[in-house]
């Protein structure tokens, strides 16, 4: 069986949790304090159901989904991970419109093209990204965020 564990990490869950802390810190520097596992009712029809976003707050109303995915070791598209990003777009689309919505992603550059995974996602899946969703790309080395 293949090992899809992130090299140098204790667990992929730990990688995700640590990245959520980074996102919370970046937002705190901007004066926005968020909660982990922030619950909001989502819906397509009349039936509502609570969904936990990675981070969020009521005041100001913000929802954040964090993704620290990388290109595969062979520099290929991590197709299954893109499905997870698409799922995040679905939940953003079903969340109340009063919320600011941020997809906070790790900057990872594809060696053969120089394109980041987030740039690839926006280019390829723009049709699935709701107009009110912001894509924030975090450069771990520079400790800076760029909005795509």
C-alpha positions as CSV (number, residue, x, y, z in Angstrom):
1,X,0.0,0.0,0.0
2,X,1.3,3.5,-0.9
3,X,2.2,5.9,1.9
4,X,0.7,9.3,1.3
5,X,2.0,10.8,4.5
6,X,3.6,14.2,4.2
7,X,7.4,13.9,4.4
8,X,8.7,15.0,7.8
9,X,5.3,15.2,9.5
10,X,3.8,13.3,12.4
11,X,0.5,12.9,10.5
12,X,-1.5,14.6,7.7
13,X,-4.1,15.6,10.3
14,X,-1.3,17.4,12.3
15,X,-0.1,19.2,9.1
16,X,-3.7,20.5,8.6
17,X,-4.1,21.5,12.2
18,X,-0.8,23.4,12.2
19,X,-1.7,25.2,9.0
20,X,-5.0,26.3,10.5
21,X,-3.0,27.9,13.3
22,X,-0.9,29.7,10.7
23,X,-4.1,31.0,9.1
24,X,-5.6,32.1,12.4
25,X,-2.3,33.9,13.2
26,X,-2.4,35.7,9.8
27,X,-6.0,36.8,10.4
28,X,-5.1,37.9,14.0
29,X,-2.4,40.1,12.6
30,X,-5.1,41.8,10.6
31,X,-7.2,42.2,13.7
32,X,-9.6,39.3,13.1
33,X,-9.8,36.7,15.8
34,X,-11.3,33.5,14.6
35,X,-12.6,30.3,16.2
36,X,-11.7,26.7,15.1
37,X,-14.4,24.5,13.8
38,X,-16.8,27.4,13.3
39,X,-20.3,26.1,12.8
40,X,-22.8,27.7,10.3
41,X,-26.0,26.5,8.9
42,X,-25.7,25.8,5.2
43,X,-28.4,25.1,2.7
44,X,-29.5,24.7,-0.9
45,X,-33.2,24.4,-0.3
46,X,-35.4,25.1,2.7
47,X,-33.7,22.4,4.8
48,X,-30.6,23.7,6.7
49,X,-27.8,21.8,8.3
50,X,-24.8,22.9,10.4
51,X,-21.4,22.6,8.8
52,X,-18.1,23.2,10.6
53,X,-15.7,25.5,8.7
54,X,-12.0,25.3,9.7
55,X,-12.1,28.8,11.1
56,X,-14.7,31.6,11.4
57,X,-16.2,34.3,13.4
58,X,-19.5,36.2,13.7
59,X,-18.0,39.6,14.1
60,X,-16.9,40.3,11.5
61,X,-18.7,37.5,9.7
62,X,-15.9,35.4,8.1
63,X,-15.6,31.7,7.1
64,X,-12.2,30.2,6.3
65,X,-11.3,26.8,4.8
66,X,-7.6,25.9,5.0
67,X,-5.8,23.6,2.6
68,X,-2.1,22.9,2.9
69,X,-1.9,20.5,-0.1
70,X,1.1,20.2,-2.4
71,X,1.9,19.0,-5.9
72,X,2.6,15.2,-5.9
73,X,6.1,14.0,-5.5
74,X,6.2,13.4,-9.3
75,X,5.0,17.1,-9.8
76,X,1.6,15.9,-10.9
77,X,-1.8,17.4,-10.0
78,X,-3.1,16.0,-6.7
79,X,-6.5,15.2,-8.2
80,X,-8.1,13.9,-5.0
81,X,-7.0,17.0,-3.2
82,X,-8.6,19.2,-5.9
83,X,-11.9,17.4,-5.2
84,X,-11.6,18.5,-1.5
85,X,-11.0,22.1,-2.7
86,X,-14.2,21.8,-4.8
87,X,-16.1,20.5,-1.8
88,X,-15.0,23.6,0.1
89,X,-16.4,25.8,-2.8
90,X,-19.7,23.9,-2.5
91,X,-19.9,24.7,1.2
92,X,-19.0,28.3,0.6
93,X,-21.7,28.5,-2.0
94,X,-24.3,27.1,0.5
95,X,-23.2,29.4,3.4
96,X,-25.1,32.6,4.3
97,X,-24.2,35.5,2.0
98,X,-23.4,37.8,4.9
99,X,-20.1,35.9,5.5
100,X,-16.8,36.9,3.9
101,X,-15.4,33.6,2.5
102,X,-11.7,32.8,2.3
103,X,-9.9,29.7,1.0
104,X,-6.5,29.9,2.7
105,X,-4.0,27.7,0.9
106,X,-0.3,26.9,1.1
107,X,1.9,28.2,-1.7
108,X,3.5,25.3,-3.5
109,X,5.2,25.7,-6.8
110,X,5.3,23.1,-9.6
111,X,8.9,22.8,-10.6
112,X,8.3,22.1,-14.3
113,X,6.0,25.1,-14.9
114,X,6.6,27.6,-12.0
115,X,2.8,27.6,-11.4
116,X,1.6,27.4,-7.8
117,X,-1.1,24.8,-6.9
118,X,-3.5,27.7,-6.1
119,X,-2.9,29.4,-9.4
120,X,-3.5,26.0,-11.1
121,X,-6.8,25.6,-9.2
122,X,-8.0,29.1,-10.0
123,X,-7.1,28.7,-13.7
124,X,-8.7,25.2,-14.0
125,X,-11.7,25.4,-11.6
126,X,-12.6,29.1,-11.8
127,X,-16.1,28.1,-12.9
128,X,-16.7,26.4,-9.5
129,X,-15.4,29.2,-7.4
130,X,-18.3,31.4,-6.1
131,X,-17.8,35.1,-6.9
132,X,-17.7,36.0,-3.2
133,X,-14.8,33.6,-2.3
134,X,-11.3,35.0,-1.9
135,X,-8.3,32.7,-2.5
136,X,-5.4,33.6,-0.1
137,X,-2.1,31.9,-0.9
138,X,0.4,31.7,2.0
139,X,4.1,31.7,1.2
140,X,5.6,29.8,4.1
141,X,9.2,30.9,3.4
142,X,8.3,34.6,3.0
143,X,5.6,34.4,5.6
144,X,3.4,36.5,3.3
145,X,-0.1,36.2,1.9
146,X,-1.1,37.0,-1.6
147,X,-4.8,37.1,-2.8
148,X,-5.3,35.4,-6.2
